[in-house]
């Protein structure tokens, strides 16, 4: 009987410790419900904001795990006019809003490529789209997914002998 009482006391202490580690009290507590129960409008608004932030973060993490993040393919064509072989190319891909001409995002890309003298090669990279979505009142369909206009520019090359050139 003494062992049974000791085991029960140990079980109660473990349950109390586990209960103390759960944020916001008990496992079923909901800050939004608690705020609505009190009737305080400010607390209800704060709870809604907090819940939307948590949901947004969870949705982004789930999309990243599923691989459903939006990407686009940037392509640049490089012609080697030097007497040395090219080992890698540094280039930028810039997304530009087609309506306003504003820069949405600029990506700096380095691509390894073996390009012999006098040869041309297409280099490509899949890039993640910017999370910022711009909507204009003049767009015909603001819900139509559109990345933007793409401009690419070669910034420099690294040759096989280790030398670099900033003038492509």
N, C-alpha and C positions, 0 to 999 in steps of 0.2 A: 504494500500500500504506500509505503514511503517513496519507493521508486516511481510509482504512478503519479503521485503528487508532485514530485520533483520534475518529472517529464512534462506534466501539464503546466507548471510554472515556467519552465524553459520555453515551451511552445508559446505561451502568452507574451513573454518578453521578446521573443523573435518577431512575433506578429506586431508588437508595438514598435519595434525598431524599424520594421519594413514600412509601417504606416507613416512613420516620421520622415522617411526618405522620399515619399511621393510628393511632387510639387503640388501646391494648392490643396493639401489635405488628403481626403479620401480618394480612392481610385475613380469613383464616379463623379467627382466634382467638376463642374463646368463654370468657368468664370463668367461667361455670358449669361447663363441661367441665374447665377447668384446675383449679378448686377440687375437683371430684369426683376428678380424677386424683391430687391430692395426698393426699386422704383426710382433710383437716382439716374437722371438722364445722362449726366456727364460720365458716370461709371459705365452705363450701357454703351455710350459712344466709344469710350476707351476699349471696352471689351470687344466691340465690333472691329475696331482698328487692329487690335492685337490678333484676333482670329483671322482677319484677312491677310495679315503678314505671315502668319504661320502657314495658312493654306497656300499662299503664293510661293513660299520657299519650298513647301512639300511638292507642289506641282512642278517647279523647276527641277528639283532633284529627281523626281520620277521621270520627267522627260529626258533628262540626261542619262538615267539608267536604261531607259527604253531605246535610246539612240534616236529620238524623234526631234532632236534639235535641228533647226533649219540651217542648211549649208548651201553654198553656191561654189561653182568652180571658176577659178580665175586662171586665165591662160595668157602666157606671153611667149612670143616667138623671138628667139635669139639667134643672130647670125654672128659667127666668130670671124672677124676680119683681121685678127692678129696672127702672128706667125707661131704662137704657142697655143697649146690645147687649154681649154677652159675646164676647171675642176668644179667650180660652183658659181652661182649667180645670185646677187642680192637685188631684190626688186620690191616695189610697193604696189599694192592694189588699193585703189581708193574708190569707195562707193559714193556716188553723188546723187542727190535728190533730183529727179528729172524735172520737177516743177519749179523749184526755187534755185537750183544750182548749188545749194549748200552741201558741204561735206558731211556725210553721215558717219563714216568710219574709215580709217586708214590702217591697212595691214602691212607690216614689214615682213617680207618672206625671204628666206634663203633656201635655195634649191641646189642640191648636188646634181651636177650634170657633166658628163664627159662629152665635150664638143670639140671636135678636131678643127684645125684651121681651115677656113673656107666653107665649113658646114653650117647648116641651120637646124635648130631643134626647137620643138614646142615644149615649154615647161608649164606644168599646171599644178594647182594646189586647191584642195577643198577647204574652204574657210567658213567659219561659223558666222551667221548673220548677227548684226547688232541687235540687242534687245530693245533698243529704242525704236518705236514705231511712230512715224510722223504722218499725221493726217491733215490734209488741206481741205478747206471748204470748197475749193474749185475742182477737186478730184471727182470723177464721175462715179466711181465706186470705191469709197475709202476702205472697204473690207477686203478688197482684192489684194492678195499677197503680192508684194512687189519689193524687190531688194533695192533696186536703184541702178543707175548707169555706172558702169565699171570703167575706170581708167587705170592702166598699168604703165609703170615706168621702171626701166632698169637703172639701178643706182650704182652698181659696181660688179666687177667680176674678180674671181681668184683663179689664177692660172695654175697649171699642174706643177710648175716649179716653185710655187709658194708666193709669187709676186701678185700684187693687186692693182687694179685700175679702177678709178672712179669715173673715168670718161668712157662710157660704153660706145 
